[in-house]
Structures are given as C-alpha cells and as structure tokens.
C-alpha cells in the first residue's frame, strides 16, 4: 500500500472537506481504497489463522464508508479524514447485527496508525450481558486482564465513560465492581508510521491483534 500517497490524500481532504474537491480527486480515492481493501483482505487471512471465526469476513464490508453521517452532527463536513476498518465475523460492524468484539484500525493524514480490539460503547442489553459475564466468569476475565502480551501491546482496558456508581442490579461490594462500571471493553493504542511501508503496518497490526485475541474470545462468550 502506498502510505505516502494515502497520507497526502487524507491530509488534503482534511483541508478541503467538500464535495467539489472530493469529486475532482475521486480517481485518487478509488486507487487508495482498492489498496486498502487489499490490506484488509490480507489481514483477514492472517487473523483467521489464530481466530478462525474471522475467515468469513468480507473485506469490503469491513471498511467504513468515507462519507460522514451528518444528520445529528453540528459538524457538516461531508467526509471522514481516515481510512478505517472493523474486522468481525461476517463483516458486520454493529453488535446488534451480530458484530460483537472487533479488530479495528485506522490511518489518518498525520501519519498515525490507531488500532483497537474489543467493544466500544455496546448497546445497553449487550453491556449488561458483558457485565453479567464478568460475574459468571471472574477467573477468565482476570486471566485476560493479566495477559502479558495484551498488556505489552495495549496496556489496560480503556476507562472512557466509566460510571461513577455501580450499575443498577450489581453488587457494589463485588471484587471486580470497578470493571463492571466500564461502558467500553476495549484496548487501544496508536503509533506514528513515518517511513513505514504496508508490510510494516500489516505486521504491527497482526502482532497486536493476536495479543488481543483472548479479550475478543472472552467477549464473544458473553
């Protein structure tokens, strides 16, 4: 994948986020998107070696559209300024559609590679199921948290949006109550990729995703 060209395109798009510019530069976008699909396809093939459930993921369905949904946003910029993908069984992205925990990554115009694994802001019924799974499989959850490879690649679970008080119906004295307060069950990090090529991006993602497979598998069991 031509990362220099992708970075240039996304950087220019951030400065010219309008339909006229995008239409004029659509041929560039089409080439870069095709290359991105190839990267995602290669990742799916390799991820399936340690997570067979991913084998059925359609790489095109795993890509996020570059068009922004502006219906409920004050920001009326029509296009996203990242190329991003969420790799899940069947290529679905939403838990309500059977997506569940994902292997996610995005590239931006500042030369950053952001990658994450797990579930971000799952809907209330799904969130309750995960919290209940913590109660029913505390040992398994703690084993995931203690996994050395996961901690080395990502650190701890992200606490964004964590509740101040225990959710209704859960014992405040439970040993894992601080995790039950979480609204995300996800790990993430980012790196600068100046001077990298597509092979380096792919190998970095595969190493990180494999380290997070126990978290993904545990969440699927919820």
URKAPE-V484624 format. One line per field, one symbol per residue. phi: phi as a letter, one per 20 degrees, with the letter a starting at -180 (. if undefined). psi: psi as a letter, one per 30 degrees, with the letter a starting at -180 (. if undefined). burial: I if it has 24 or more other C-alpha atoms within 12 Angstrom, else O. A space follows every 10 residues. Layout:
phi = ???
psi = ???
burial = ???
This chain:
phi = .effffgfff ffffecebfg ffffdggfgf ffffffgfff fffggffffd bgfegefegf ffeefffeee gddfeeffcf dcdbbcebgm medegfdnfm fcdcbbdcfe mdddbbbpcd lffgffffff fffffecfff fffffegfff ffecnegfdg ngffcffgnd ffefgdffff ffdccbdbab cecgnedfff ffffffffff feggffffff ff
psi = kieeeeeeee eeeefhilee eeefgeeeee eeeeeeeeee eeeeeeefef iffffgkjee ffkkkfkkjg egkfjgkfkl glklkjjlkg gkfkefggea kljkllklfg hkjkklkbkk hlleeeeeee eeeeefheee eeeeefkeee eeefblkkgk gkkelklkfk kfgkfgeeef fkfkikklll lkgkflleee eeeeeeeeee ffeeeeeeef f.
burial = IIIOIIIIII IIIOOOIOOO OIOOOOOOIO OIIOIIIIII IIIIIIIIOO IOIIOOIIII IIIIOIOOOO OOOOOOOIII IIIIIIIIII IIIIIOOOII IIIIIIIIII IIIIIIIIII IIOOOIIIII IIIIIOOOOO IOOIIOOOOI OOIIIIIIOO OOOOOOOOOO OOOOOIIOII IIIIIIIIII IOIOOOOIOO IIOIIIIIII IIIIIIIIII OI
